């Protein structure tokens, strides 16, 4: 066995406890995300599977200012030894690095090879946020967007605004899945909003005085990881 093969074998996760390690890794990743400063980015794991996270990004300045884009992060089953997690937008923003048909973001540009213990899911989310502030037009997934950005900026801005308005028009659509953790927006009166804020504040104060426990996909009374059902919708 070559030195490179020995290194890969040493760094890979043994199959005997791979499922345990996957659950631990994803819980650790989400805890790590909570400690990062990612303004305008909100993410929550699916209630059905730890391999799917729902997210939304609010863009606060620049060409995409006022944009609200919902997306999901799909994580490989062999994480963290596999490929980079993927980011797919519900309704593709007009952007050189986002496929206009599938909504898929070109994450490989930022992570040509996924490095275990070096790259983290929060890095992918930071990259996702950054593309709306720093436009890269090299080898685009949306050639039209790249050309307009380079040669017809006014028209590019118009297309961007159209995609922003399109996303806003779908904010209150019914959820795409039956997952209770899928991020959704609801319309309510100002009074209802204030009541909700009041409940949230009091809930946070109460939680600060009580012990909390982490999430687990292990069914009560068992020791088998992922013993709870979590089909991807």
JOZILIN-V662251 format. One record per backbone hydrogen bond with DSSP energy under -1.0 kcal/mol. NH is the residue of the N-H (numbers start at 1). CO is the residue of the C=O. E is the energy in kcal/mol with one decimal. If there is no record, write none. Layout:
# JOZILIN-V662251
nh,co,e
NH,CO,E
NH,CO,E
This chain:
# JOZILIN-V662251
nh,co,e
6,2,-2.3
7,3,-2.0
8,4,-2.2
9,5,-2.4
10,6,-2.1
11,7,-2.1
12,8,-1.6
17,14,-1.1
21,17,-2.4
22,18,-2.4
23,19,-2.0
24,20,-2.4
25,21,-2.9
26,22,-2.4
27,23,-2.2
28,24,-2.5
29,25,-2.3
30,26,-2.1
31,27,-2.1
32,28,-2.4
33,29,-2.2
34,30,-1.6
35,32,-1.0
36,33,-1.6
41,38,-2.0
42,56,-2.5
44,54,-2.6
46,52,-3.2
52,49,-1.1
53,73,-2.5
54,44,-3.0
55,71,-2.8
56,42,-2.0
57,69,-2.2
58,40,-2.8
59,67,-2.6
65,62,-1.7
66,59,-2.5
67,64,-2.2
69,57,-2.4
71,55,-2.6
72,88,-2.2
73,53,-3.0
74,86,-2.2
75,51,-2.7
79,76,-1.5
81,78,-2.2
86,74,-2.4
88,72,-2.4
89,103,-2.7
90,70,-2.3
95,93,-1.0
98,95,-1.6
99,104,-2.6
103,99,-2.3
105,87,-2.7
106,97,-2.2
107,105,-1.9
111,107,-1.8
118,115,-1.9
119,115,-3.0
124,120,-1.2
125,121,-2.0
126,122,-2.3
127,123,-2.3
128,124,-2.4
129,125,-2.2
130,126,-2.3
131,127,-1.6
132,129,-1.2
133,130,-1.8
134,130,-2.3
141,96,-2.3
142,96,-2.0
146,142,-1.7
147,143,-2.5
148,144,-2.4
149,145,-2.2
150,146,-1.7
151,147,-2.5
152,148,-1.9
156,152,-2.3
157,153,-2.7
158,154,-1.7
159,155,-2.2
160,156,-2.4
161,157,-2.5
162,158,-1.9
163,159,-2.1
164,160,-2.3
165,161,-2.6
166,162,-2.2
167,163,-2.2
168,164,-2.2
169,165,-2.1
171,168,-1.2
173,170,-1.7
182,179,-1.7
193,189,-2.1
194,190,-2.4
195,191,-2.2
196,192,-2.1
197,193,-2.4
198,194,-2.3
199,195,-2.1
200,196,-2.3
201,197,-2.6
202,198,-2.1
203,199,-2.2
204,200,-2.3
205,201,-2.1
206,202,-2.1
207,203,-2.4
208,204,-1.7
209,206,-1.2
210,207,-1.4
222,219,-1.8
227,224,-1.1
228,217,-1.6
